[in-house]
Amino acid sequence: MLFLSDEAGQGLVEYGLVIILVGVVIIAVLTLLGPQIGNMFSRIVVKF
């Protein structure tokens, strides 16, 4: 079982998974809060 002891790409895969997870969280937050953020900027622009 030589292939089980090869861990050369393990770190790269872990970093990739973390980046994907962060991206999914950012997309979810922007999807949920997007309209509220847009309304906030609209109110700010109207006051100026």
PQR file of N, CA, C, O and H, with PARSE charges and radii, in Angstrom:
ATOM      1  N   MET A   1       0.834  -1.188   0.000 -0.4000 1.5000
ATOM      2  CA  MET A   1       0.000   0.000   0.000 -0.0000 2.0000
ATOM      3  C   MET A   1       0.876   1.248   0.000  0.5500 1.7000
ATOM      4  O   MET A   1       0.852   2.043   0.939 -0.5500 1.4000
ATOM      5  N   LEU A   2       1.621   1.397  -1.034 -0.4000 1.5000
ATOM      6  CA  LEU A   2       2.529   2.526  -1.162 -0.0000 2.0000
ATOM      7  C   LEU A   2       1.778   3.841  -1.329  0.5500 1.7000
ATOM      8  O   LEU A   2       2.235   4.877  -0.846 -0.5500 1.4000
ATOM      9  H   LEU A   2       1.641   0.751  -1.797  0.4000 1.0000
ATOM     10  N   PHE A   3       0.631   3.816  -2.007 -0.4000 1.5000
ATOM     11  CA  PHE A   3      -0.105   5.053  -2.271 -0.0000 2.0000
ATOM     12  C   PHE A   3      -0.720   5.650  -1.015  0.5500 1.7000
ATOM     13  O   PHE A   3      -1.011   6.846  -0.995 -0.5500 1.4000
ATOM     14  H   PHE A   3       0.260   2.975  -2.400  0.4000 1.0000
ATOM     15  N   LEU A   4      -0.924   4.874   0.019 -0.4000 1.5000
ATOM     16  CA  LEU A   4      -1.505   5.413   1.249 -0.0000 2.0000
ATOM     17  C   LEU A   4      -0.502   6.245   2.043  0.5500 1.7000
ATOM     18  O   LEU A   4      -0.905   7.110   2.821 -0.5500 1.4000
ATOM     19  H   LEU A   4      -0.688   3.903   0.003  0.4000 1.0000
ATOM     20  N   SER A   5       0.791   6.002   1.861 -0.4000 1.5000
ATOM     21  CA  SER A   5       1.791   6.747   2.614 -0.0000 2.0000
ATOM     22  C   SER A   5       2.237   8.020   1.899  0.5500 1.7000
ATOM     23  O   SER A   5       3.007   8.797   2.465 -0.5500 1.4000
ATOM     24  H   SER A   5       1.117   5.299   1.228  0.4000 1.0000
ATOM     25  N   ASP A   6       1.776   8.254   0.672 -0.4000 1.5000
ATOM     26  CA  ASP A   6       2.158   9.454  -0.079 -0.0000 2.0000
ATOM     27  C   ASP A   6       1.234  10.605   0.309  0.5500 1.7000
ATOM     28  O   ASP A   6       0.044  10.589  -0.005 -0.5500 1.4000
ATOM     29  H   ASP A   6       1.151   7.623   0.212  0.4000 1.0000
ATOM     30  N   GLU A   7       1.797  11.609   0.998 -0.4000 1.5000
ATOM     31  CA  GLU A   7       1.002  12.740   1.487 -0.0000 2.0000
ATOM     32  C   GLU A   7       1.450  14.054   0.858  0.5500 1.7000
ATOM     33  O   GLU A   7       1.264  15.118   1.447 -0.5500 1.4000
ATOM     34  H   GLU A   7       2.764  11.622   1.253  0.4000 1.0000
ATOM     35  N   ALA A   8       2.031  13.989  -0.318 -0.4000 1.5000
ATOM     36  CA  ALA A   8       2.593  15.186  -0.942 -0.0000 2.0000
ATOM     37  C   ALA A   8       1.517  16.219  -1.276  0.5500 1.7000
ATOM     38  O   ALA A   8       1.765  17.416  -1.132 -0.5500 1.4000
ATOM     39  H   ALA A   8       2.183  13.124  -0.797  0.4000 1.0000
ATOM     40  N   GLY A   9       0.347  15.802  -1.711 -0.4000 1.5000
ATOM     41  CA  GLY A   9      -0.695  16.739  -2.105 -0.0000 2.0000
ATOM     42  C   GLY A   9      -1.729  17.012  -1.034  0.5500 1.7000
ATOM     43  O   GLY A   9      -2.708  17.714  -1.283 -0.5500 1.4000
ATOM     44  H   GLY A   9       0.146  14.829  -1.828  0.4000 1.0000
ATOM     45  N   GLN A  10      -1.529  16.475   0.140 -0.4000 1.5000
ATOM     46  CA  GLN A  10      -2.526  16.617   1.197 -0.0000 2.0000
ATOM     47  C   GLN A  10      -2.720  18.076   1.602  0.5500 1.7000
ATOM     48  O   GLN A  10      -3.857  18.524   1.745 -0.5500 1.4000
ATOM     49  H   GLN A  10      -0.734  15.904   0.342  0.4000 1.0000
ATOM     50  N   GLY A  11      -1.651  18.810   1.787 -0.4000 1.5000
ATOM     51  CA  GLY A  11      -1.761  20.213   2.194 -0.0000 2.0000
ATOM     52  C   GLY A  11      -2.470  21.051   1.155  0.5500 1.7000
ATOM     53  O   GLY A  11      -3.286  21.910   1.490 -0.5500 1.4000
ATOM     54  H   GLY A  11      -0.727  18.446   1.670  0.4000 1.0000
ATOM     55  N   LEU A  12      -2.157  20.802  -0.114 -0.4000 1.5000
ATOM     56  CA  LEU A  12      -2.794  21.547  -1.193 -0.0000 2.0000
ATOM     57  C   LEU A  12      -4.290  21.279  -1.229  0.5500 1.7000
ATOM     58  O   LEU A  12      -5.081  22.199  -1.437 -0.5500 1.4000
ATOM     59  H   LEU A  12      -1.494  20.104  -0.385  0.4000 1.0000
ATOM     60  N   VAL A  13      -4.681  20.038  -1.030 -0.4000 1.5000
ATOM     61  CA  VAL A  13      -6.105  19.684  -1.026 -0.0000 2.0000
ATOM     62  C   VAL A  13      -6.809  20.348   0.151  0.5500 1.7000
ATOM     63  O   VAL A  13      -7.928  20.840   0.006 -0.5500 1.4000
ATOM     64  H   VAL A  13      -4.039  19.291  -0.862  0.4000 1.0000
ATOM     65  N   GLU A  14      -6.168  20.365   1.305 -0.4000 1.5000
ATOM     66  CA  GLU A  14      -6.784  20.990   2.478 -0.0000 2.0000
ATOM     67  C   GLU A  14      -6.969  22.492   2.272  0.5500 1.7000
ATOM     68  O   GLU A  14      -8.017  23.040   2.613 -0.5500 1.4000
ATOM     69  H   GLU A  14      -5.259  19.966   1.423  0.4000 1.0000
ATOM     70  N   TYR A  15      -5.961  23.155   1.718 -0.4000 1.5000
ATOM     71  CA  TYR A  15      -6.098  24.586   1.427 -0.0000 2.0000
ATOM     72  C   TYR A  15      -7.207  24.825   0.411  0.5500 1.7000
ATOM     73  O   TYR A  15      -7.965  25.788   0.528 -0.5500 1.4000
ATOM     74  H   TYR A  15      -5.110  22.710   1.441  0.4000 1.0000
ATOM     75  N   GLY A  16      -7.300  23.957  -0.578 -0.4000 1.5000
ATOM     76  CA  GLY A  16      -8.365  24.084  -1.575 -0.0000 2.0000
ATOM     77  C   GLY A  16      -9.738  23.960  -0.947  0.5500 1.7000
ATOM     78  O   GLY A  16     -10.646  24.723  -1.276 -0.5500 1.4000
ATOM     79  H   GLY A  16      -6.685  23.175  -0.673  0.4000 1.0000
ATOM     80  N   LEU A  17      -9.894  22.999  -0.041 -0.4000 1.5000
ATOM     81  CA  LEU A  17     -11.184  22.814   0.628 -0.0000 2.0000
ATOM     82  C   LEU A  17     -11.539  24.017   1.499  0.5500 1.7000
ATOM     83  O   LEU A  17     -12.700  24.424   1.554 -0.5500 1.4000
ATOM     84  H   LEU A  17      -9.156  22.379   0.226  0.4000 1.0000
ATOM     85  N   VAL A  18     -10.553  24.583   2.174 -0.4000 1.5000
ATOM     86  CA  VAL A  18     -10.809  25.762   3.007 -0.0000 2.0000
ATOM     87  C   VAL A  18     -11.231  26.938   2.135  0.5500 1.7000
ATOM     88  O   VAL A  18     -12.160  27.668   2.483 -0.5500 1.4000
ATOM     89  H   VAL A  18      -9.610  24.253   2.130  0.4000 1.0000
ATOM     90  N   ILE A  19     -10.555  27.124   1.006 -0.4000 1.5000
ATOM     91  CA  ILE A  19     -10.910  28.223   0.100 -0.0000 2.0000
ATOM     92  C   ILE A  19     -12.319  28.042  -0.441  0.5500 1.7000
ATOM     93  O   ILE A  19     -13.079  29.007  -0.534 -0.5500 1.4000
ATOM     94  H   ILE A  19      -9.801  26.530   0.723  0.4000 1.0000
ATOM     95  N   ILE A  20     -12.673  26.812  -0.798 -0.4000 1.5000
ATOM     96  CA  ILE A  20     -14.029  26.540  -1.291 -0.0000 2.0000
ATOM     97  C   ILE A  20     -15.055  26.820  -0.197  0.5500 1.7000
ATOM     98  O   ILE A  20     -16.099  27.412  -0.469 -0.5500 1.4000
ATOM     99  H   ILE A  20     -12.056  26.029  -0.722  0.4000 1.0000
ATOM    100  N   LEU A  21     -14.775  26.404   1.030 -0.4000 1.5000
ATOM    101  CA  LEU A  21     -15.699  26.632   2.141 -0.0000 2.0000
ATOM    102  C   LEU A  21     -15.889  28.123   2.398  0.5500 1.7000
ATOM    103  O   LEU A  21     -17.014  28.577   2.606 -0.5500 1.4000
ATOM    104  H   LEU A  21     -13.927  25.923   1.251  0.4000 1.0000
ATOM    105  N   VAL A  22     -14.805  28.883   2.386 -0.4000 1.5000
ATOM    106  CA  VAL A  22     -14.903  30.332   2.589 -0.0000 2.0000
ATOM    107  C   VAL A  22     -15.723  30.962   1.472  0.5500 1.7000
ATOM    108  O   VAL A  22     -16.540  31.848   1.724 -0.5500 1.4000
ATOM    109  H   VAL A  22     -13.891  28.514   2.218  0.4000 1.0000
ATOM    110  N   GLY A  23     -15.511  30.512   0.246 -0.4000 1.5000
ATOM    111  CA  GLY A  23     -16.284  31.037  -0.880 -0.0000 2.0000
ATOM    112  C   GLY A  23     -17.767  30.762  -0.743  0.5500 1.7000
ATOM    113  O   GLY A  23     -18.591  31.634  -1.020 -0.5500 1.4000
ATOM    114  H   GLY A  23     -14.848  29.792   0.041  0.4000 1.0000
ATOM    115  N   VAL A  24     -18.113  29.553  -0.318 -0.4000 1.5000
ATOM    116  CA  VAL A  24     -19.524  29.197  -0.142 -0.0000 2.0000
ATOM    117  C   VAL A  24     -20.152  30.053   0.956  0.5500 1.7000
ATOM    118  O   VAL A  24     -21.289  30.504   0.815 -0.5500 1.4000
ATOM    119  H   VAL A  24     -17.443  28.845  -0.093  0.4000 1.0000
ATOM    120  N   VAL A  25     -19.429  30.277   2.035 -0.4000 1.5000
ATOM    121  CA  VAL A  25     -19.952  31.105   3.130 -0.0000 2.0000
ATOM    122  C   VAL A  25     -20.156  32.545   2.659  0.5500 1.7000
ATOM    123  O   VAL A  25     -21.172  33.161   2.978 -0.5500 1.4000
ATOM    124  H   VAL A  25     -18.505  29.910   2.150  0.4000 1.0000
ATOM    125  N   ILE A  26     -19.203  33.081   1.906 -0.4000 1.5000
ATOM    126  CA  ILE A  26     -19.339  34.454   1.402 -0.0000 2.0000
ATOM    127  C   ILE A  26     -20.539  34.575   0.476  0.5500 1.7000
ATOM    128  O   ILE A  26     -21.300  35.539   0.565 -0.5500 1.4000
ATOM    129  H   ILE A  26     -18.378  32.580   1.646  0.4000 1.0000
ATOM    130  N   ILE A  27     -20.711  33.602  -0.412 -0.4000 1.5000
ATOM    131  CA  ILE A  27     -21.858  33.633  -1.329 -0.0000 2.0000
ATOM    132  C   ILE A  27     -23.167  33.543  -0.556  0.5500 1.7000
ATOM    133  O   ILE A  27     -24.124  34.247  -0.879 -0.5500 1.4000
ATOM    134  H   ILE A  27     -20.094  32.819  -0.484  0.4000 1.0000
ATOM    135  N   ALA A  28     -23.223  32.684   0.465 -0.4000 1.5000
ATOM    136  CA  ALA A  28     -24.446  32.546   1.254 -0.0000 2.0000
ATOM    137  C   ALA A  28     -24.767  33.838   1.999  0.5500 1.7000
ATOM    138  O   ALA A  28     -25.923  34.261   2.034 -0.5500 1.4000
ATOM    139  H   ALA A  28     -22.446  32.112   0.727  0.4000 1.0000
ATOM    140  N   VAL A  29     -23.765  34.461   2.588 -0.4000 1.5000
ATOM    141  CA  VAL A  29     -23.990  35.706   3.332 -0.0000 2.0000
ATOM    142  C   VAL A  29     -24.449  36.811   2.392  0.5500 1.7000
ATOM    143  O   VAL A  29     -25.378  37.552   2.712 -0.5500 1.4000
ATOM    144  H   VAL A  29     -22.826  34.117   2.559  0.4000 1.0000
ATOM    145  N   LEU A  30     -23.802  36.926   1.230 -0.4000 1.5000
ATOM    146  CA  LEU A  30     -24.208  37.968   0.286 -0.0000 2.0000
ATOM    147  C   LEU A  30     -25.601  37.716  -0.265  0.5500 1.7000
ATOM    148  O   LEU A  30     -26.342  38.662  -0.531 -0.5500 1.4000
ATOM    149  H   LEU A  30     -23.047  36.324   0.970  0.4000 1.0000
ATOM    150  N   THR A  31     -25.963  36.457  -0.437 -0.4000 1.5000
ATOM    151  CA  THR A  31     -27.305  36.136  -0.920 -0.0000 2.0000
ATOM    152  C   THR A  31     -28.357  36.512   0.121  0.5500 1.7000
ATOM    153  O   THR A  31     -29.415  37.042  -0.219 -0.5500 1.4000
ATOM    154  H   THR A  31     -25.361  35.688  -0.220  0.4000 1.0000
ATOM    155  N   LEU A  32     -28.062  36.237   1.380 -0.4000 1.5000
ATOM    156  CA  LEU A  32     -29.028  36.530   2.437 -0.0000 2.0000
ATOM    157  C   LEU A  32     -29.089  38.018   2.775  0.5500 1.7000
ATOM    158  O   LEU A  32     -30.168  38.555   3.025 -0.5500 1.4000
ATOM    159  H   LEU A  32     -27.202  35.807   1.656  0.4000 1.0000
ATOM    160  N   LEU A  33     -27.938  38.683   2.781 -0.4000 1.5000
ATOM    161  CA  LEU A  33     -27.894  40.075   3.212 -0.0000 2.0000
ATOM    162  C   LEU A  33     -27.828  41.068   2.061  0.5500 1.7000
ATOM    163  O   LEU A  33     -27.854  42.276   2.295 -0.5500 1.4000
ATOM    164  H   LEU A  33     -27.061  38.247   2.578  0.4000 1.0000
ATOM    165  N   GLY A  34     -27.745  40.594   0.836 -0.4000 1.5000
ATOM    166  CA  GLY A  34     -27.606  41.474  -0.320 -0.0000 2.0000
ATOM    167  C   GLY A  34     -28.670  42.546  -0.424  0.5500 1.7000
ATOM    168  O   GLY A  34     -28.331  43.723  -0.554 -0.5500 1.4000
ATOM    169  H   GLY A  34     -27.725  39.613   0.646  0.4000 1.0000
ATOM    170  N   PRO A  35     -29.950  42.187  -0.372 -0.5600 1.5000
ATOM    171  CA  PRO A  35     -30.994  43.221  -0.463  0.2800 2.0000
ATOM    172  C   PRO A  35     -30.917  44.243   0.668  0.5500 1.7000
ATOM    173  O   PRO A  35     -31.156  45.430   0.443 -0.5500 1.4000
ATOM    174  N   GLN A  36     -30.593  43.806   1.859 -0.4000 1.5000
ATOM    175  CA  GLN A  36     -30.504  44.736   2.988 -0.0000 2.0000
ATOM    176  C   GLN A  36     -29.328  45.690   2.821  0.5500 1.7000
ATOM    177  O   GLN A  36     -29.428  46.867   3.165 -0.5500 1.4000
ATOM    178  H   GLN A  36     -30.399  42.842   2.042  0.4000 1.0000
ATOM    179  N   ILE A  37     -28.215  45.184   2.295 -0.4000 1.5000
ATOM    180  CA  ILE A  37     -27.062  46.048   2.046 -0.0000 2.0000
ATOM    181  C   ILE A  37     -27.400  47.064   0.960  0.5500 1.7000
ATOM    182  O   ILE A  37     -27.029  48.233   1.065 -0.5500 1.4000
ATOM    183  H   ILE A  37     -28.134  44.228   2.016  0.4000 1.0000
ATOM    184  N   GLY A  38     -28.101  46.622  -0.080 -0.4000 1.5000
ATOM    185  CA  GLY A  38     -28.520  47.538  -1.142 -0.0000 2.0000
ATOM    186  C   GLY A  38     -29.432  48.630  -0.625  0.5500 1.7000
ATOM    187  O   GLY A  38     -29.286  49.792  -1.003 -0.5500 1.4000
ATOM    188  H   GLY A  38     -28.402  45.673  -0.165  0.4000 1.0000
ATOM    189  N   ASN A  39     -30.372  48.269   0.238 -0.4000 1.5000
ATOM    190  CA  ASN A  39     -31.274  49.266   0.829 -0.0000 2.0000
ATOM    191  C   ASN A  39     -30.512  50.268   1.690  0.5500 1.7000
ATOM    192  O   ASN A  39     -30.819  51.460   1.685 -0.5500 1.4000
ATOM    193  H   ASN A  39     -30.490  47.325   0.545  0.4000 1.0000
ATOM    194  N   MET A  40     -29.520  49.780   2.426 -0.4000 1.5000
ATOM    195  CA  MET A  40     -28.732  50.662   3.270 -0.0000 2.0000
ATOM    196  C   MET A  40     -27.986  51.690   2.416  0.5500 1.7000
ATOM    197  O   MET A  40     -27.976  52.877   2.744 -0.5500 1.4000
ATOM    198  H   MET A  40     -29.270  48.811   2.430  0.4000 1.0000
ATOM    199  N   PHE A  41     -27.368  51.245   1.332 -0.4000 1.5000
ATOM    200  CA  PHE A  41     -26.657  52.181   0.460 -0.0000 2.0000
ATOM    201  C   PHE A  41     -27.621  53.154  -0.208  0.5500 1.7000
ATOM    202  O   PHE A  41     -27.280  54.319  -0.410 -0.5500 1.4000
ATOM    203  H   PHE A  41     -27.376  50.281   1.065  0.4000 1.0000
ATOM    204  N   SER A  42     -28.806  52.693  -0.548 -0.4000 1.5000
ATOM    205  CA  SER A  42     -29.801  53.589  -1.152 -0.0000 2.0000
ATOM    206  C   SER A  42     -30.203  54.684  -0.177  0.5500 1.7000
ATOM    207  O   SER A  42     -30.324  55.844  -0.570 -0.5500 1.4000
ATOM    208  H   SER A  42     -29.083  51.747  -0.384  0.4000 1.0000
ATOM    209  N   ARG A  43     -30.410  54.334   1.086 -0.4000 1.5000
ATOM    210  CA  ARG A  43     -30.762  55.341   2.091 -0.0000 2.0000
ATOM    211  C   ARG A  43     -29.627  56.337   2.297  0.5500 1.7000
ATOM    212  O   ARG A  43     -29.869  57.528   2.496 -0.5500 1.4000
ATOM    213  H   ARG A  43     -30.311  53.392   1.405  0.4000 1.0000
ATOM    214  N   ILE A  44     -28.389  55.850   2.251 -0.4000 1.5000
ATOM    215  CA  ILE A  44     -27.242  56.753   2.409 -0.0000 2.0000
ATOM    216  C   ILE A  44     -27.166  57.727   1.244  0.5500 1.7000
ATOM    217  O   ILE A  44     -26.925  58.917   1.445 -0.5500 1.4000
ATOM    218  H   ILE A  44     -28.192  54.883   2.089  0.4000 1.0000
ATOM    219  N   VAL A  45     -27.370  57.234   0.028 -0.4000 1.5000
ATOM    220  CA  VAL A  45     -27.294  58.090  -1.161 -0.0000 2.0000
ATOM    221  C   VAL A  45     -28.404  59.130  -1.146  0.5500 1.7000
ATOM    222  O   VAL A  45     -28.178  60.277  -1.533 -0.5500 1.4000
ATOM    223  H   VAL A  45     -27.565  56.267  -0.136  0.4000 1.0000
ATOM    224  N   VAL A  46     -29.600  58.751  -0.705 -0.4000 1.5000
ATOM    225  CA  VAL A  46     -30.731  59.684  -0.672 -0.0000 2.0000
ATOM    226  C   VAL A  46     -30.454  60.819   0.311  0.5500 1.7000
ATOM    227  O   VAL A  46     -30.861  61.955   0.064 -0.5500 1.4000
ATOM    228  H   VAL A  46     -29.784  57.819  -0.390  0.4000 1.0000
ATOM    229  N   LYS A  47     -29.776  60.537   1.413 -0.4000 1.5000
ATOM    230  CA  LYS A  47     -29.499  61.571   2.411 -0.0000 2.0000
ATOM    231  C   LYS A  47     -28.472  62.578   1.924  0.5500 1.7000
ATOM    232  O   LYS A  47     -28.399  63.681   2.466 -0.5500 1.4000
ATOM    233  H   LYS A  47     -29.447  59.614   1.614  0.4000 1.0000
ATOM    234  N   PHE A  48     -27.682  62.236   0.926 -0.4000 1.5000
ATOM    235  CA  PHE A  48     -26.695  63.179   0.397 -0.0000 2.0000
ATOM    236  C   PHE A  48     -27.290  63.805  -0.808  0.5500 1.7000
ATOM    237  O   PHE A  48     -26.654  64.645  -1.445 -0.5500 1.4000
ATOM    238  H   PHE A  48     -27.742  61.340   0.486  0.4000 1.0000
TER
END
